[in-house]
Amino acid sequence: MRRKAVTGSNLAVAKEIMDHARRSLESEKPKKAARCVVCGGEVSPTSTESLCWVCRRLKISAWCEIEQQMPAQE
């Protein structure tokens, strides 16, 4: 048994709708991944300063250590 050939008039969805959907998906493709300014890794999606998650975590940890040491020095 052979399948029936699909022609333009037999399509379930109009060609214009398919073209519009294809264009909208192409515009939503992720852009080239940004690189971390410290190590060159992939930037964390939550980072505002272009840091990967490791470098961002190290920066936060360093801030916490500095805040804990400041009262001890005074």
Backbone as ProteinMPNN parsed JSONL, in Angstrom:
{"seq_chain_A": "MRRKAVTGSNLAVAKEIMDHARRSLESEKPKKAARCVVCGGEVSPTSTESLCWVCRRLKISAWCEIEQQMPAQE", "coords_chain_A": {"N_chain_A": [[0.841, -1.167, 0.0], [0.59, 2.225, -0.797], [1.437, 5.484, 0.329], [-0.541, 8.417, 0.173], [0.384, 11.188, -1.732], [1.321, 14.288, -0.343], [-0.074, 17.305, -1.042], [-0.072, 20.86, -1.723], [-2.683, 21.755, -1.288], [-3.676, 19.839, 0.394], [-2.557, 20.157, 2.88], [-2.645, 20.291, 6.438], [-2.291, 22.6, 7.854], [-2.193, 25.981, 6.928], [0.16, 27.287, 4.539], [1.125, 29.873, 4.989], [0.741, 30.22, 7.716], [2.461, 28.278, 8.726], [4.915, 29.296, 7.809], [5.025, 31.702, 9.247], [5.13, 30.706, 11.881], [7.567, 29.332, 11.763], [9.372, 31.461, 11.332], [9.024, 32.887, 13.734], [10.037, 31.054, 15.578], [12.704, 30.943, 14.786], [13.585, 33.471, 15.514], [13.604, 33.229, 18.237], [15.75, 31.683, 18.899], [18.481, 30.818, 20.98], [21.016, 33.184, 21.609], [24.517, 33.506, 20.843], [26.462, 32.106, 23.363], [27.527, 34.027, 26.089], [30.73, 34.765, 27.496], [32.486, 34.215, 30.566], [34.131, 36.827, 32.285], [36.282, 36.303, 33.884], [37.141, 33.518, 33.914], [36.387, 32.516, 31.447], [34.32, 30.75, 31.11], [30.868, 29.632, 30.551], [28.452, 32.174, 30.886], [26.496, 32.741, 33.787], [22.927, 32.587, 33.914], [21.735, 34.213, 35.803], [23.526, 36.137, 36.404], [24.621, 39.483, 36.467], [26.965, 40.694, 35.966], [28.536, 39.502, 34.014], [29.662, 36.94, 34.796], [30.532, 33.51, 35.342], [28.803, 30.803, 37.042], [30.483, 29.747, 38.989], [32.574, 31.643, 39.406], [30.968, 33.755, 40.182], [29.916, 32.788, 42.571], [32.286, 32.567, 44.064], [32.93, 35.265, 44.271], [30.798, 36.244, 45.809], [31.257, 34.775, 48.148], [33.718, 35.853, 48.895], [32.951, 38.458, 49.492], [31.379, 37.985, 51.764], [33.307, 37.014, 53.556], [34.929, 39.286, 53.86], [33.137, 41.057, 55.079], [32.799, 39.765, 57.512], [35.331, 39.936, 58.61], [35.805, 42.643, 58.967], [34.562, 43.843, 61.42], [36.176, 42.6, 63.327], [38.669, 43.74, 63.016], [38.345, 46.333, 63.842]], "CA_chain_A": [[0.0, 0.0, 0.0], [1.373, 3.451, -0.896], [0.851, 6.676, 0.942], [-0.984, 9.451, -0.745], [1.305, 12.324, -1.74], [0.766, 15.493, 0.264], [0.033, 18.467, -1.92], [-0.303, 22.13, -1.049], [-4.081, 21.89, -0.882], [-3.979, 18.826, 1.395], [-1.893, 20.447, 4.141], [-3.559, 20.526, 7.553], [-2.095, 23.981, 8.27], [-1.87, 26.815, 5.777], [1.585, 27.557, 4.37], [1.422, 31.168, 5.598], [0.81, 30.018, 9.163], [3.693, 27.529, 8.975], [6.039, 30.222, 7.619], [5.027, 32.627, 10.383], [5.603, 29.953, 13.048], [8.99, 29.057, 11.564], [10.098, 32.717, 11.557], [8.991, 33.24, 15.152], [10.951, 30.147, 16.268], [14.063, 31.33, 14.448], [13.943, 34.668, 16.275], [13.733, 32.854, 19.643], [16.934, 30.861, 19.117], [19.41, 31.459, 21.916], [22.16, 33.829, 20.984], [25.81, 32.929, 21.201], [26.661, 32.179, 24.809], [28.545, 34.968, 26.536], [31.814, 34.142, 28.254], [32.85, 34.796, 31.848], [35.277, 37.722, 32.147], [37.391, 35.807, 34.708], [37.666, 32.211, 33.51], [35.997, 32.188, 30.082], [33.218, 29.783, 31.106], [29.569, 30.149, 30.136], [27.909, 33.115, 31.871], [25.301, 32.321, 34.504], [21.767, 33.377, 33.504], [21.356, 35.159, 36.853], [24.62, 37.075, 36.618], [24.519, 40.769, 35.78], [28.303, 41.217, 35.742], [29.226, 38.606, 33.074], [30.44, 35.931, 35.514], [29.949, 32.169, 35.383], [28.247, 30.562, 38.382], [31.576, 29.486, 39.932], [33.211, 32.93, 39.736], [29.975, 34.555, 40.904], [29.861, 32.246, 43.934], [33.526, 32.961, 44.728], [32.835, 36.698, 44.562], [29.873, 36.384, 46.938], [31.946, 34.255, 49.332], [34.741, 36.826, 49.279], [32.257, 39.581, 50.156], [30.981, 37.542, 53.106], [34.511, 36.952, 54.389], [35.36, 40.664, 54.154], [32.191, 41.616, 56.042], [33.037, 39.134, 58.813], [36.639, 40.374, 59.126], [35.819, 44.082, 59.259], [34.359, 44.15, 62.832], [37.274, 42.06, 64.126], [39.803, 44.632, 62.886], [38.059, 47.623, 64.472]], "C_chain_A": [[0.893, 1.241, 0.0], [0.642, 4.585, -0.206], [0.46, 7.665, -0.138], [-0.028, 10.637, -0.637], [0.603, 13.557, -1.177], [0.99, 16.659, -0.695], [-0.265, 19.72, -1.118], [-1.732, 22.285, -0.568], [-4.472, 20.892, 0.202], [-3.349, 19.113, 2.759], [-2.918, 20.761, 5.226], [-3.479, 21.98, 8.021], [-1.653, 24.782, 7.055], [-0.377, 27.147, 5.741], [1.98, 28.874, 5.035], [1.581, 31.036, 7.111], [2.097, 29.279, 9.522], [4.918, 28.44, 8.825], [6.15, 31.197, 8.781], [5.564, 31.941, 11.645], [7.101, 29.678, 12.936], [9.829, 30.305, 11.822], [10.122, 33.089, 13.029], [9.923, 32.328, 15.958], [12.402, 30.516, 15.987], [14.51, 32.547, 15.251], [14.15, 34.351, 17.754], [14.957, 31.987, 19.915], [17.878, 31.569, 20.072], [20.605, 32.033, 21.17], [23.439, 33.16, 21.469], [26.065, 33.165, 22.681], [27.792, 33.148, 25.134], [29.561, 34.227, 27.396], [32.106, 34.928, 29.516], [34.105, 35.643, 31.669], [36.48, 37.225, 32.941], [37.985, 34.53, 34.118], [37.306, 31.809, 32.085], [34.897, 31.156, 29.986], [31.927, 30.435, 30.647], [28.97, 31.004, 31.247], [26.633, 32.565, 32.481], [24.11, 33.181, 34.073], [21.342, 34.406, 34.554], [22.402, 36.231, 37.078], [24.411, 38.349, 35.816], [25.89, 41.334, 35.454], [29.16, 40.298, 34.872], [30.166, 37.634, 33.77], [29.744, 34.581, 35.403], [29.487, 31.904, 36.821], [29.351, 30.334, 39.407], [32.213, 30.802, 40.373], [32.254, 33.83, 40.513], [29.896, 34.106, 42.361], [31.122, 32.62, 44.717], [33.501, 34.435, 45.111], [31.925, 36.927, 45.77], [30.53, 35.899, 48.226], [33.009, 35.229, 49.824], [34.105, 38.021, 49.978], [31.88, 39.205, 51.584], [32.179, 37.494, 54.044], [34.981, 38.347, 54.784], [34.45, 41.289, 55.203], [32.406, 41.027, 57.432], [34.349, 39.621, 59.437], [36.65, 41.838, 59.544], [35.579, 44.385, 60.737], [35.519, 43.657, 63.717], [38.473, 42.996, 64.103], [39.589, 45.952, 63.648], [38.285, 47.637, 65.96]], "O_chain_A": [[1.872, 1.284, 0.746], [-0.587, 4.636, -0.164], [1.062, 7.727, -1.21], [0.326, 11.038, 0.472], [-0.554, 13.83, -1.493], [2.118, 16.946, -1.096], [-0.668, 19.638, 0.042], [-1.963, 22.897, 0.475], [-5.493, 21.074, 0.865], [-3.593, 18.368, 3.708], [-3.93, 21.414, 4.969], [-4.459, 22.534, 8.519], [-0.841, 24.32, 6.254], [0.266, 27.272, 6.784], [3.074, 28.973, 5.592], [2.452, 31.667, 7.709], [2.751, 29.614, 10.509], [5.851, 28.361, 9.624], [7.252, 31.485, 9.249], [6.355, 32.524, 12.386], [7.822, 29.786, 13.927], [10.88, 30.225, 12.459], [11.145, 33.561, 13.526], [10.537, 32.782, 16.924], [13.245, 30.408, 16.877], [15.678, 32.649, 15.627], [14.802, 35.12, 18.459], [15.181, 31.592, 21.059], [18.058, 32.784, 19.986], [21.124, 31.434, 20.228], [23.422, 32.35, 22.395], [25.906, 34.277, 23.186], [28.867, 33.098, 24.537], [29.258, 33.174, 27.957], [31.99, 36.153, 29.539], [35.039, 35.231, 30.981], [37.597, 37.68, 32.697], [39.185, 34.463, 33.852], [37.87, 30.847, 31.562], [34.565, 30.719, 28.884], [31.886, 31.637, 30.385], [28.978, 30.608, 32.413], [25.793, 31.994, 31.785], [24.266, 34.387, 33.885], [20.657, 35.373, 34.223], [22.183, 37.149, 37.869], [24.067, 38.304, 34.635], [25.992, 42.337, 34.748], [30.386, 40.315, 34.982], [31.33, 37.51, 33.388], [28.515, 34.511, 35.373], [29.758, 32.705, 37.716], [29.185, 30.686, 40.575], [32.372, 31.05, 41.568], [32.675, 34.577, 41.395], [29.819, 34.931, 43.271], [31.04, 32.954, 45.899], [34.002, 34.807, 46.172], [32.253, 37.719, 46.654], [30.385, 36.528, 49.275], [33.181, 35.409, 51.03], [34.657, 38.54, 50.948], [32.04, 40.005, 52.506], [32.074, 37.892, 55.204], [35.387, 38.563, 55.926], [34.923, 41.972, 56.111], [32.215, 41.722, 58.43], [34.459, 39.706, 60.661], [37.444, 42.224, 60.403], [36.359, 45.156, 61.295], [35.797, 44.258, 64.755], [39.226, 43.046, 65.075], [40.554, 46.603, 64.049], [38.079, 48.665, 66.606]]}, "name": "protein", "num_of_chains": 1, "seq": "MRRKAVTGSNLAVAKEIMDHARRSLESEKPKKAARCVVCGGEVSPTSTESLCWVCRRLKISAWCEIEQQMPAQE"}
